[in-house]
């Protein structure tokens, strides 16, 4: 009887462990990668930042991205969201014509594909930008 009980307990533990393994692989990880980002701009310039979304070492199309630009005082300049294109690339543009000189922080965050949103690990890339007088 003890052998049967040990077998049953071992089998239940095995089932629980196998169920946990399935869920541990459920995380979708994509990450934005900036391509040769420029960090110094002059007031009046248009900030253009380009990049791509990497997922399993390949470009990932249709991944929702959030773009935030924040002034050094913490105030929000831009907060936009849109997906990567069919080749997995993205472009962020911002006109600095009415902005004061100073330090800005740009953050792009990957929000994953719509179908993977339930198991998404949000990855981001941050860049410090300096805006100076002409």
N, C-alpha and C positions, 0 to 999 in steps of 0.2 A: 504494500500500500504506500509506503514512503517513497519508493522509486517512482510510482505513478504520480504522486503529489509533486515531487521534484521535477519530473518531466513537464507537468502541467504548468508549474510556475516558470520554468525556463522558457516554455513556449510562449507564455503571455509576455514575458520580458522581451523576447525576440520580436514579437508583434509590435510592441510599443516602440522599441528601438527602430525598427524598419519604418514605422509611421513617422517618427521624428526625423529620420534621414531624408525622407521625401520633402518635408517642409524646409529643411535646412538648405536645400538647393533652390528654393523658390525666389530668392532675391534677384532682382533684375538690376544690374549695375551698368549704367552708361555714364560717360563723363565728358564734359565739354573740354576741348583743347583749343587754346588760342594759337593762331599762326602768326609768328613774328610780330607780336603786338608793339605798337609804337606807344610810348609813355609820356612824351612831351608834345604839347600842342600850344598854339597861340590863340588868344581870344579872337573869335571870328572864324576859326577853322571848323571844319566838320570832323568830328571824331568818327573814325571808321575802324571797327575791330572785326576781324574775320576769324573763323575757326571751323571746327568740325566736331561731331559727336562720335566718340569712340566707344564701341561695345564689342567685346571679345576681339580686340585688335583690328576691327574693321569699322568703316563709316556706317552710321546708323541713320537712316532717313526717318522723318516723321516723329522725331523725339521732341516733346514739348520742352522749351527752354524759357527760363525767366531771366531777364536782364535788368539789373538795378545799377543806378549811378547815384552816389551819395556824396554831398559836399563834406568838407572837413568839419563843419559844425553839426553834422549828422542829419541835415535836412535832405529829403529825397528830391532828386532832380528828374530821374526817369525810372519807371517801373513798367516794363513791357514783357509780354509773353507771346511767343509764337514758335512753331515747330521748325526743326531743321528741314532743309529741302530734300529732294529726291536722292541727292548724292550724299546726304548727311552733313552738309555744310550750313553755316549760318553767318549772318552779317548784322552787326549792330551799328546804327548811325545816330549821331547826335550833333545838332548845331550848337556851337558855343557862343554864338553872336551876343546873346544877352546874359552870359554867365560871368561872374567875377573871377579874377585870377585866383589860383590856390590849388590845394590838393583835393583830388576826388578819388573815390574808391569805386571801381567797377567790379561787379560780381555777376557771373553767368552760372546758372544752376540748371542741371539736367533733371527734368521731372519724369523721364522715361516715356515709353510708348503707352498709349491709352490702354492697351490690353494688359500691360504689366503694372499698371498704377497700384494695384493691390499689394504688390511685393517689391516696391521700388526703394532703392537706396539713393537718396538725393546727394549727388556729388556736385561740387562747384569749383570754379577757378576764379581767383580774385586778382585784380591788377590795380596798382596805384598809378594815377594819372596826374600829371602836373600841367596846369593851365597858366600861361604867363601873358603879360601884356605884350602887344606888338612892338 
